[in-house]
Amino acid sequence: KMENLLSSQKLEILFPDLKVVSEGSDFSERRSTDIYVVDRAGQRYIFKSVHMGAGYWFTQHIDSEVKHLQMASDIGGITHLVHDYGVVDDIRVHKCWRAFLREYKEGKDLESIGAKITDTEIQANLKRTVRDLDAKGIKGFEIHPKNIIISQDGKKATITDLGYVGPTHTLKTNLQTLRNVV
């Protein structure tokens, strides 16, 4: 499976305006997604891709995340889409990737912090973000501690993954999950 992942060297060849800062590919059994922190013209971003042969779930997840980010372009409290590369064909190795670039937020995810959010203003802002996403029809994303970044000053929280995970998510279930996480 690892040969399907986009190496940092291939990324920099396919996307010469990007320089890999750190690799964050998920090599777990369930995922085939490449996630990199990249630099473009002195600004950091998140580059995310999936090999088109990785399977329907992975490509649907990436496609839905791009769609959700496009729909949520005016919503605060999320990382925003910077560029949708679409399907990128590397004829040298006969492989294709679905890729996009989104904002990068400095901070730590809740999972690595290992604590819940106690600041009521941050909690209210996260709830507002979830409600705003729901109002746009964005429901099936995963609210998980690894997908919530707390700013370095501890005053802001950002939801970082809007990829589709299933049809069972509603505003009520998303808010309940958020209460369990924060």
C-alpha positions in Angstrom: 0.0 0.0 0.0 2.8 2.5 0.8 3.9 2.5 -2.9 0.6 4.2 -3.7 1.4 7.1 -1.4 2.8 10.3 -2.8 6.4 10.7 -1.6 7.6 14.2 -0.6 10.1 14.0 -3.6 7.3 13.3 -6.0 5.1 16.0 -4.5 7.8 18.6 -5.1 8.3 17.4 -8.7 4.5 17.4 -9.5 4.0 20.7 -7.6 7.2 22.7 -8.0 5.8 25.7 -6.1 5.4 23.6 -2.9 8.3 22.7 -0.5 7.6 19.9 2.0 8.1 21.1 5.6 6.9 18.0 7.3 5.3 14.7 6.4 2.2 13.5 8.0 1.1 10.6 5.8 -1.3 8.2 7.5 0.0 4.7 6.9 -2.7 3.0 9.1 -4.6 0.0 7.8 -7.7 2.1 7.3 -6.2 5.2 5.5 -4.3 5.8 2.3 -4.1 9.6 2.6 -1.0 11.7 2.3 -1.0 14.8 4.5 1.9 17.2 4.3 2.7 20.6 5.8 4.1 22.5 2.8 5.5 25.9 2.2 4.4 28.0 -0.8 5.9 31.5 -1.2 6.8 31.7 2.5 3.3 30.6 3.7 2.5 27.2 5.3 -0.4 25.1 4.0 -1.7 21.6 4.4 -1.4 19.5 1.2 -3.7 16.4 1.2 -3.9 13.7 -1.5 -5.1 10.2 -2.1 -3.9 7.8 -4.8 -6.8 7.2 -7.2 -6.4 3.4 -6.8 -6.8 3.5 -3.0 -10.5 2.7 -3.2 -13.8 4.4 -3.3 -14.0 5.5 0.4 -10.7 7.4 0.2 -11.5 9.2 -3.0 -15.0 10.0 -1.8 -13.5 11.4 1.4 -11.2 13.7 -0.5 -13.9 14.7 -3.0 -16.4 15.5 -0.3 -13.8 17.4 1.7 -13.1 19.7 -1.2 -16.8 20.1 -1.9 -17.5 20.9 1.8 -14.6 23.4 1.9 -15.9 25.1 -1.2 -19.4 25.3 0.3 -18.0 26.6 3.6 -15.7 29.3 2.2 -17.5 32.0 4.3 -17.6 30.1 7.6 -15.1 30.8 10.4 -13.6 28.2 12.7 -12.4 25.9 9.9 -9.4 25.6 7.7 -10.3 26.9 4.2 -9.6 25.6 0.8 -6.7 27.3 -1.0 -6.5 25.3 -4.2 -8.1 22.2 -5.6 -5.6 20.4 -7.9 -8.2 17.9 -8.9 -6.8 14.6 -10.3 -3.1 14.9 -11.0 -1.6 12.4 -13.4 2.0 11.5 -13.1 2.8 9.8 -16.4 6.3 8.9 -15.3 5.0 6.3 -12.9 1.5 5.8 -14.4 -0.3 6.9 -11.2 -2.9 9.5 -10.4 -3.6 11.4 -7.2 -6.6 13.5 -6.1 -5.1 16.5 -4.3 -5.9 19.8 -2.7 -4.3 22.5 -0.6 -5.9 24.0 2.5 -5.0 26.6 5.2 -2.6 25.6 7.9 -3.2 26.6 11.5 -0.4 26.7 14.1 -1.2 24.9 17.3 -1.9 21.4 18.7 -4.7 19.1 18.1 -6.9 18.2 21.1 -5.8 14.5 20.9 -2.1 15.5 21.5 -3.1 17.9 24.2 -5.1 15.2 25.9 -7.5 17.6 27.6 -11.0 18.9 27.0 -11.7 22.6 26.2 -13.0 24.4 29.3 -13.1 27.9 27.8 -16.8 28.6 27.2 -16.1 31.1 24.5 -14.1 28.5 22.5 -16.9 26.0 23.1 -19.5 28.4 21.8 -17.4 29.3 18.7 -17.1 25.5 17.9 -20.8 25.0 18.3 -21.5 28.0 16.1 -19.1 26.6 13.5 -20.9 23.2 13.6 -24.3 24.9 13.3 -23.1 27.1 10.4 -21.7 24.0 8.6 -25.1 22.3 9.1 -26.9 25.2 7.7 -24.9 24.8 4.5 -25.8 21.1 4.4 -22.4 19.9 5.6 -23.2 17.2 8.1 -21.2 14.0 7.5 -17.8 15.1 8.7 -15.8 13.6 11.6 -15.6 15.6 14.8 -12.6 14.1 16.6 -9.9 15.4 18.9 -7.3 15.0 16.1 -9.4 17.2 13.8 -9.6 20.2 16.2 -6.6 22.5 16.4 -6.1 24.7 19.4 -4.1 27.9 18.6 -0.7 28.4 20.3 -2.2 31.1 22.5 -5.1 28.7 23.5 -7.7 31.2 22.5 -9.0 29.7 19.2 -10.1 26.3 18.0 -10.3 25.3 14.4 -12.0 22.2 12.8 -9.5 20.9 10.2 -11.2 17.9 8.5 -14.6 18.2 6.7 -14.3 15.0 4.7 -17.4 12.8 4.5 -17.5 9.9 6.9 -21.2 8.8 6.8 -24.8 9.7 6.4 -25.8 9.2 10.0 -24.4 12.6 11.1 -27.0 15.3 11.9 -26.8 18.6 13.7 -27.9 16.8 16.9 -25.3 14.0 16.6 -22.6 16.5 15.6 -23.3 18.7 18.6 -23.5 15.7 20.9 -20.1 14.5 19.6 -18.7 18.0 20.1 -19.9 18.0 23.7 -18.1 14.6 24.3 -14.9 16.0 22.7 -14.7 19.4 24.2 
